[in-house]
């Protein structure tokens, strides 16, 4: 069977699983342009039911409102996947699933720019839980498949680093 995760994604998923399990914490996932790969990585680790509560590929505004419970008014003056919008999505999904943490990801996988004018290869990350942080990053690439994989790696690394920073606090 061909591998669907990179070696780095597997390592990050194992690290996240160990950290969450040791802390007795759980995670929810709200992803858009990664297309379910973040959840797939977290579920790849045996024993995922100890820490993974659920997630969704919330690709449209309607799905974010209906499935995550994100307030519709968040989209009144839509400016793309901003840090504030992704933080709101992470908050909504974390509350909806009762998770200790939620990681949210959204951006432009490519090959073209979106209505907001964001270039392909840009993604916004937000994590909420014992620590809260956001990040906007760009791969500089327009290849959709490559960006989806890169976004997955970036999202997993961002979550791992947030958990580690909470441990250090």
C-alpha positions in Angstrom: 0.0 0.0 0.0 1.5 3.4 -0.9 2.2 5.8 1.9 -0.1 8.8 2.2 1.9 10.5 4.9 5.4 11.7 4.7 8.0 10.4 7.3 7.9 13.9 9.0 4.1 13.9 9.2 4.2 10.4 10.8 6.9 11.6 13.3 4.9 14.7 14.2 1.7 12.7 14.6 3.4 10.3 17.0 4.9 13.2 19.0 1.4 14.8 19.2 -0.2 11.5 20.3 2.4 11.0 23.0 2.1 14.5 24.3 -1.7 14.5 24.4 -1.9 11.1 25.9 0.6 11.9 28.6 -1.3 15.1 29.5 -4.7 13.4 29.4 -5.8 15.9 26.7 -7.8 15.7 23.5 -7.8 17.4 20.1 -10.3 18.4 17.5 -9.5 19.4 13.9 -11.0 22.0 11.6 -9.3 21.8 8.3 -10.1 23.2 4.9 -7.3 23.1 2.3 -5.5 20.1 3.8 -8.6 18.1 2.9 -8.6 15.8 5.8 -4.9 14.9 5.8 -4.4 16.5 9.3 -7.0 14.2 10.8 -5.7 11.2 8.8 -2.2 11.8 10.2 -3.5 12.0 13.8 -5.7 8.9 13.2 -2.7 7.0 11.7 -1.2 6.5 15.2 -2.6 3.4 17.0 -4.6 4.3 20.0 -5.9 7.6 18.5 -9.2 7.3 20.3 -7.4 8.3 23.5 -6.8 11.8 22.2 -8.6 12.4 18.9 -12.2 13.5 19.4 -13.1 14.3 15.8 -12.7 16.8 13.0 -14.1 18.1 9.8 -13.1 19.2 6.4 -14.9 22.5 6.6 -14.3 23.7 3.0 -17.2 26.0 2.7 -18.7 28.8 4.7 -21.9 26.7 5.0 -20.1 23.7 6.5 -18.2 25.9 9.0 -21.5 27.3 10.2 -23.5 24.0 10.2 -20.9 21.6 11.4 -18.6 23.6 13.6 -21.2 26.0 14.9 -19.2 29.1 13.8 -21.3 32.2 14.0 -22.6 33.3 10.5 -21.9 36.9 11.3 -18.2 36.1 11.2 -18.6 36.1 7.4 -20.3 39.5 7.1 -17.2 41.2 5.8 -15.3 38.1 4.6 -11.6 38.9 4.0 -10.4 35.4 3.4 -8.9 33.0 6.0 -7.6 35.6 8.4 -6.1 34.7 11.8 -9.3 36.1 13.5 -11.6 33.9 11.4 -9.5 30.8 11.9 -9.3 31.4 15.6 -13.1 31.7 15.7 -13.4 28.4 13.8 -11.0 26.7 16.1 -13.0 28.0 19.2 -16.3 26.8 17.7 -15.0 23.3 16.9 -13.3 22.9 20.2 -16.5 23.8 22.0 -18.6 21.7 19.8 -16.5 18.6 20.4 -15.5 19.4 24.0 -11.8 19.1 23.2 -8.8 20.4 25.2 -7.3 21.7 21.9 -8.4 22.5 18.4 -6.2 23.1 15.4 -7.7 25.0 12.4 -6.2 25.4 9.0 -7.4 27.3 6.0 -5.9 28.9 2.9 -5.3 28.6 -0.8 -3.9 25.2 -2.1 -3.8 26.5 -5.7 -3.2 26.4 -8.5 -4.9 29.9 -8.6 -5.6 32.7 -6.1 -8.9 32.9 -4.3 -11.6 35.6 -4.3 -9.8 37.3 -1.4 -6.7 37.7 -3.5 -4.6 35.4 -1.3 -1.8 33.7 -3.4 -1.8 29.9 -3.8 0.4 28.4 -1.1 -0.7 30.6 1.7 -2.4 29.1 4.8 -3.5 30.4 8.1 -3.2 28.3 11.2 -4.9 28.8 14.6 -4.7 26.7 17.7 -6.8 27.2 20.8 -6.5 25.4 24.1 -4.2 25.9 27.0 -2.3 28.3 24.7 -3.7 30.3 21.8 -1.7 31.3 18.7 -2.0 32.0 15.0 0.4 32.0 12.1 0.1 32.8 8.4 2.7 31.1 6.2 3.4 30.6 2.5 5.0 27.8 0.6 5.6 29.9 -2.5 4.2 27.1 -4.6 1.1 26.8 -6.8 0.9 23.0 -7.0 -2.3 21.9 -5.2 -1.1 18.5 -4.1 2.2 19.7 -2.8 0.6 22.5 -0.9 -2.0 20.2 0.7 0.9 18.0 2.0 2.9 21.0 3.1 -0.1 22.5 4.9 -0.5 19.2 6.7 3.1 19.2 7.9 2.9 22.9 8.9 -0.4 22.3 10.8 1.0 19.3 12.7 4.2 21.1 13.6 2.2 24.1 14.8 0.0 22.0 17.0 3.0 20.1 18.4 4.8 23.3 19.2 1.7 24.8 20.9 1.4 21.7 23.1 5.1 21.9 24.0 4.8 25.6 24.9 1.9 24.8 27.2 4.0 22.1 28.9 6.8 24.7 29.4 4.5 27.2 31.0 
